[in-house]
């Protein structure tokens, strides 16, 4: 008889402990913490002069914030830094001008006396983005220590820094080159993700998620809105008279994202 009483006591203790833990976290209005991730970048090119070498990848680190409207619906945002790598092969004869380790745009050429020309064939670009997600999050009730969720919304990417390693004619190499004006200041994507939240202690939890984000804007700068249209462009072809014809690159970034968050 005592044996069965002990079993009933243990089951009751585990049930009420789980209920208490879940109650603590499901009633939280705001959850904040650290997010880490690895993303596969699938670049699609809309120009004939460039071919993408997929996949590229990102390493993501940042702060995750969830505002809960109720136990099943919330808003997910935060601040993330994406350390990205993207590879391109160029089909046409493309050039750029540079001085030291700086790749020059058209308007910078006019202010530079001495510069060199590079015949570009392959590029490994390594930008750093500041990314801000704006997503709705839908959650199930807790099942034991776990609940499941789905997110839908956008990621807004702002270019902080861009460097590149370039390979040219006869395997010439330009390493750690700085580009100030190749990538667009802003690029966006719309996506969906799903995953599970594990309430491992009190109001602390871990989120595991996988998502897909579809790029909806060009990664590269186009014509300038103010002033000469080509002023921010760096890549050009040469015609028979050796005159420069500056080119606009067109590509967008789709991502398969794997992320883990530690929320408190």
C-alpha positions in Angstrom: 0.0 0.0 0.0 2.8 2.4 0.9 4.4 1.6 -2.5 1.4 2.7 -4.4 1.1 5.8 -2.2 4.7 6.7 -3.1 4.0 6.3 -6.8 0.9 8.5 -6.6 2.9 11.1 -4.7 5.7 11.2 -7.3 3.2 11.5 -10.2 1.3 14.2 -8.4 4.5 16.1 -7.6 5.7 16.0 -11.2 2.4 17.1 -12.5 2.0 20.1 -10.1 5.7 21.0 -10.6 5.3 21.1 -14.3 2.0 23.1 -14.0 3.8 25.7 -11.8 6.8 26.0 -14.1 4.6 26.4 -17.2 2.4 28.9 -15.4 5.4 31.1 -14.7 6.5 31.3 -18.3 3.1 31.3 -20.1 2.1 34.4 -18.1 5.2 36.4 -19.0 4.5 39.5 -21.0 8.0 40.0 -22.4 10.7 37.4 -23.0 14.2 38.5 -23.9 17.5 36.7 -24.4 20.3 35.7 -26.8 19.8 34.3 -30.3 22.4 32.3 -32.3 22.0 31.0 -35.8 23.5 29.6 -39.0 21.8 30.4 -42.3 22.3 29.0 -45.8 22.1 31.7 -48.4 20.6 30.9 -51.8 21.4 33.8 -54.1 19.3 34.2 -57.2 20.7 36.4 -60.0 18.6 38.4 -62.4 21.5 39.6 -64.6 23.4 37.7 -67.3 26.7 39.1 -66.3 26.8 37.3 -63.0 26.3 33.7 -61.8 26.0 32.8 -58.1 27.9 30.0 -56.5 25.5 28.6 -53.9 25.1 28.1 -51.1 26.7 31.0 -49.1 26.2 31.1 -45.3 25.6 33.4 -42.4 26.5 33.3 -38.7 24.0 35.2 -36.6 24.2 36.5 -33.1 22.0 39.0 -31.4 19.1 39.8 -28.9 15.7 38.2 -29.2 12.6 39.9 -27.9 9.1 38.5 -27.7 6.1 40.6 -26.6 3.3 38.2 -25.6 -0.2 39.5 -26.1 -1.6 36.3 -24.5 -0.4 32.8 -24.0 -0.9 31.9 -27.7 0.0 35.1 -29.6 2.9 37.5 -29.6 5.2 39.7 -31.6 8.9 38.8 -32.2 11.6 41.4 -32.8 15.1 42.1 -31.7 18.5 43.0 -33.0 20.7 40.6 -34.9 24.1 40.8 -36.5 24.6 38.6 -39.6 28.2 37.8 -40.7 27.5 36.8 -44.3 29.4 35.1 -47.1 28.3 35.1 -50.7 30.1 33.9 -53.9 29.8 35.1 -57.5 31.3 34.3 -60.8 31.2 36.9 -63.6 30.4 35.9 -67.1 31.3 39.1 -68.9 34.5 41.2 -68.9 34.1 43.4 -65.8 36.6 45.8 -64.2 36.8 48.0 -61.2 39.3 50.7 -60.1 40.9 50.6 -56.7 43.5 52.3 -54.5 45.2 50.4 -51.8 42.4 48.1 -50.4 39.5 50.4 -51.3 37.3 49.7 -54.4 36.3 53.1 -55.9 32.9 54.1 -57.2 32.5 56.4 -60.2 32.3 59.6 -58.2 35.4 58.7 -56.2 37.4 58.2 -59.3 37.1 61.9 -60.1 38.7 62.8 -56.8 41.5 60.2 -57.0 44.7 60.9 -58.9 46.3 57.4 -58.7 44.4 54.2 -58.9 44.7 50.7 -60.4 42.4 48.7 -62.6 41.3 45.1 -61.8 39.9 42.5 -64.2 37.3 40.7 -62.1 36.3 37.0 -62.6 35.2 35.7 -59.2 34.2 37.4 -55.9 33.7 36.2 -52.4 31.8 39.0 -50.6 31.6 39.2 -46.8 29.1 41.8 -45.7 28.0 42.4 -42.1 24.2 43.2 -41.7 22.2 44.6 -38.9 18.9 42.6 -39.1 15.7 43.5 -37.4 12.9 40.8 -37.5 9.2 41.9 -37.3 7.2 38.8 -37.0 4.0 37.5 -35.4 4.5 34.4 -33.3 1.7 31.8 -32.7 2.1 29.3 -29.8 0.4 26.2 -28.7 -0.3 25.5 -25.0 2.4 23.7 -23.1 2.5 19.9 -23.4 4.7 19.0 -20.5 7.7 21.2 -20.6 7.4 22.0 -24.3 5.2 24.0 -26.6 5.3 24.6 -30.3 5.3 27.8 -32.3 5.2 29.3 -35.8 6.4 32.7 -36.9 5.4 34.8 -39.9 6.7 38.2 -41.0 9.7 40.1 -42.3 13.4 40.5 -41.7 14.9 44.0 -42.4 18.6 44.0 -43.2 20.8 47.1 -43.1 24.4 46.9 -44.5 27.0 47.9 -41.9 30.2 46.9 -43.7 31.2 45.1 -46.8 34.5 43.5 -47.7 35.5 41.1 -50.6 38.2 38.7 -51.8 38.4 38.9 -55.6 40.1 36.7 -58.2 41.0 38.2 -61.6 42.7 37.4 -64.8 45.7 35.0 -64.6 44.6 34.2 -61.0 45.5 37.6 -59.7 44.0 38.2 -56.2 42.7 41.2 -54.3 42.1 40.2 -50.7 40.2 42.1 -48.0 39.1 44.8 -50.3 36.6 47.4 -48.9 33.5 48.4 -50.8 31.6 51.4 -49.6 28.8 51.5 -52.1 28.2 48.1 -53.8 25.5 46.7 -51.6 22.1 48.4 -51.0 21.8 50.1 -47.6 18.5 48.1 -47.1 17.3 44.7 -48.2 14.3 42.9 -47.0 12.8 39.4 -46.9 9.5 37.8 -46.0 9.5 34.4 -44.3 8.0 31.8 -42.0 9.6 29.6 -39.3 8.5 26.9 -36.9 10.0 25.3 -33.9 9.7 24.3 -30.3 10.2 26.0 -26.9 11.5 24.0 -24.0 10.8 25.4 -20.5 13.9 24.0 -18.8 13.9 26.0 -15.6 11.4 28.4 -14.0 10.6 31.2 -16.5 13.8 30.4 -18.6 13.4 28.6 -21.9 15.2 27.5 -25.1 13.8 27.9 -28.6 14.8 25.8 -31.5 13.6 26.9 -34.9 14.0 26.4 -38.7 12.8 29.0 -41.2 12.7 30.0 -44.8 13.0 33.7 -45.9 12.4 34.9 -49.4 14.3 38.0 -50.5 12.1 40.7 -52.0 14.6 43.4 -52.8 17.8 43.8 -54.7 21.0 43.2 -52.6 23.0 45.7 -54.8 22.7 49.4 -55.3 21.0 50.6 -58.5 20.9 54.1 -60.0 21.3 56.9 -57.5 18.1 58.9 -56.6 19.9 62.2 -56.4 22.7 63.3 -58.8 24.3 61.3 -61.5 22.6 57.8 -61.8 25.9 55.9 -62.0 27.8 57.7 -59.2 27.7 54.8 -56.6 28.6 52.0 -59.1 31.9 50.3 -59.0 31.9 47.7 -61.8 32.1 48.5 -65.5 32.7 47.2 -69.0 34.9 48.8 -71.6 33.6 49.5 -75.1 35.7 49.8 -78.3 36.7 53.3 -77.5 37.9 52.3 -74.0 35.0 54.2 -72.4 33.5 52.9 -69.2 30.0 51.6 -69.1 29.0 51.1 -65.4 26.9 48.1 -64.5 24.1 47.4 -62.0 24.0 43.9 -60.4 20.7 42.3 -59.7 20.4 39.6 -57.1 18.2 38.6 -54.1 18.9 36.4 -51.1 16.8 33.5 -50.0 17.7 31.9 -46.6 17.2 28.6 -44.8 17.7 29.6 -41.2 18.6 27.4 -38.2 18.4 29.3 -34.9 18.5 28.7 -31.1 17.4 31.3 -28.5 17.9 31.4 -24.7 15.1 33.4 -23.2 14.5 34.7 -19.7 
